[in-house]
Amino acid sequence: MRTVPVLAAGADPDTVARAERAVAALPTLADVLAWGRAQEPPALVAEIVTQDEYTHDVLMPFGARHYLSFDTT
């Protein structure tokens, strides 16, 4: 299984470590969406940003102050 990289801007090291653990086993968008629905409260897609006809960024909340951005192709 491939490793999902976590790049952080302005997040503290504990938050980055939590994000790394959370996304480590989420190689597909289907996995990401299932993970989000399983959170308490659910972490639903907040926004989908179209980059071009093939690439989209899927933004999901991560805690009260952060978001995860998943680059999909």
C-alpha positions as CSV (number, residue, x, y, z in Angstrom):
1,M,0.0,0.0,0.0
2,R,1.3,3.4,-0.8
3,T,1.8,6.1,1.8
4,V,-0.3,9.2,1.6
5,P,1.9,12.3,2.1
6,V,0.9,15.0,4.6
7,L,2.1,18.5,3.8
8,A,1.3,21.0,6.5
9,A,1.2,24.8,6.5
10,G,0.8,26.5,9.9
11,A,-0.3,23.4,11.9
12,D,1.4,22.4,15.1
13,P,3.4,19.1,15.2
14,D,0.6,17.2,17.1
15,T,-2.0,18.1,14.5
16,V,0.3,17.0,11.7
17,A,1.0,13.7,13.4
18,R,-2.8,13.1,13.9
19,A,-3.4,13.9,10.2
20,E,-0.6,11.5,9.2
21,R,-2.2,8.7,11.3
22,A,-5.7,9.5,10.0
23,V,-4.8,9.4,6.3
24,A,-2.2,6.7,6.3
25,A,-4.6,4.0,5.1
26,L,-6.8,6.2,2.8
27,P,-5.4,5.6,-0.7
28,T,-8.7,6.3,-2.6
29,L,-11.3,9.0,-2.5
30,A,-13.9,6.3,-1.6
31,D,-11.7,5.5,1.5
32,V,-11.5,9.2,2.4
33,L,-15.3,9.6,2.2
34,A,-16.0,6.5,4.3
35,W,-13.4,7.7,6.9
36,G,-15.1,11.1,7.0
37,R,-18.6,9.6,7.6
38,A,-17.2,7.4,10.4
39,Q,-15.9,10.4,12.4
40,E,-17.8,11.8,15.3
41,P,-19.1,14.2,14.3
42,P,-18.9,13.2,10.6
43,A,-16.3,15.0,8.6
44,L,-18.2,15.7,5.4
45,V,-16.8,17.3,2.2
46,A,-16.7,21.1,2.8
47,E,-15.7,22.0,-0.7
48,I,-14.5,20.6,-4.0
49,V,-12.1,22.9,-5.9
50,T,-11.7,22.2,-9.6
51,Q,-8.1,22.7,-10.7
52,D,-8.7,21.5,-14.3
53,E,-10.8,19.0,-16.2
54,Y,-9.0,16.1,-14.5
55,T,-7.8,17.3,-11.1
56,H,-9.9,18.4,-8.1
57,D,-9.1,19.2,-4.5
58,V,-11.5,17.8,-1.9
59,L,-11.5,19.7,1.4
60,M,-12.7,18.2,4.6
61,P,-12.6,19.6,8.1
62,F,-10.1,18.1,10.5
63,G,-10.8,19.2,14.0
64,A,-12.1,22.7,14.8
65,R,-9.4,24.8,13.1
66,H,-7.9,22.7,10.3
67,Y,-8.9,21.2,6.9
68,L,-7.5,18.3,5.0
69,S,-7.1,18.8,1.2
70,F,-7.1,15.7,-0.9
71,D,-5.8,16.1,-4.4
72,T,-7.7,13.8,-6.7
73,T,-7.1,13.0,-10.4
